[in-house]
Amino acid sequence: MIHNERTKLTATYLNTAAGGLFTAGVIAPVAAATFGVSGAVGGPSALTLVGGVAIVLGCSVGLHLLARTVPKGLKP
């Protein structure tokens, strides 16, 4: 039972990290660009914004998919 709980905890951690990465790297920059909030003078170009969001989105999806494979190690 301890092994199964640790496995579930690992999957939860990875999925939470994926959600946090999505929020910080996709939602926040898109919202900042939409509402004209920028820390740098002039802000990033549209290409930089789209590229960065795509990279972070890919990493977030990768973490989520990894989290989905972890429960396969559960013992009956």
C-alpha positions in Angstrom: 0.0 0.0 0.0 2.8 2.4 0.8 4.3 1.9 -2.7 0.9 2.7 -4.3 0.5 5.9 -2.3 4.0 7.1 -3.1 3.3 6.4 -6.8 0.1 8.4 -6.7 1.8 11.2 -4.8 4.5 11.3 -7.6 1.9 11.5 -10.3 0.0 14.2 -8.4 3.3 16.2 -8.0 4.1 16.0 -11.7 0.6 16.9 -12.8 0.6 19.9 -10.4 3.9 21.0 -11.8 2.4 20.8 -15.3 -0.5 22.9 -14.2 1.7 25.5 -12.6 4.0 25.7 -15.7 0.9 26.1 -17.9 -0.4 29.0 -15.7 3.0 30.8 -15.4 4.2 30.2 -19.0 1.1 30.3 -21.1 -1.8 32.0 -19.3 0.2 34.8 -17.7 2.1 36.0 -20.8 -0.9 35.8 -23.0 -3.0 37.8 -20.5 -0.1 40.3 -20.1 0.1 40.8 -23.9 -3.7 41.0 -24.2 -4.0 43.7 -21.6 -0.9 45.6 -22.6 1.1 44.8 -19.4 4.8 44.5 -20.0 7.9 44.6 -17.8 10.3 45.5 -20.6 10.2 48.6 -22.7 8.1 47.8 -25.7 7.5 44.2 -24.6 8.4 41.1 -26.5 7.6 40.7 -30.2 4.7 38.6 -31.2 7.0 35.9 -32.5 8.9 35.7 -29.3 5.7 35.5 -27.3 4.2 32.7 -29.5 7.5 30.8 -29.5 7.9 31.0 -25.7 4.3 30.0 -25.1 4.7 27.1 -27.5 7.8 25.8 -25.8 6.3 26.1 -22.3 3.0 24.5 -23.5 5.0 21.6 -24.9 6.8 21.2 -21.6 3.6 21.3 -19.6 2.0 18.7 -21.9 5.1 16.5 -21.5 4.9 16.7 -17.7 1.2 15.9 -17.8 1.8 12.9 -20.1 4.6 11.7 -17.8 2.3 12.0 -14.8 -0.2 9.8 -16.7 2.3 7.0 -17.1 3.4 6.9 -13.4 0.2 5.1 -12.2 1.1 2.2 -14.4 3.5 1.2 -11.7 0.8 0.6 -9.2 0.7 -2.8 -7.6 -2.5 -4.8 -7.3 
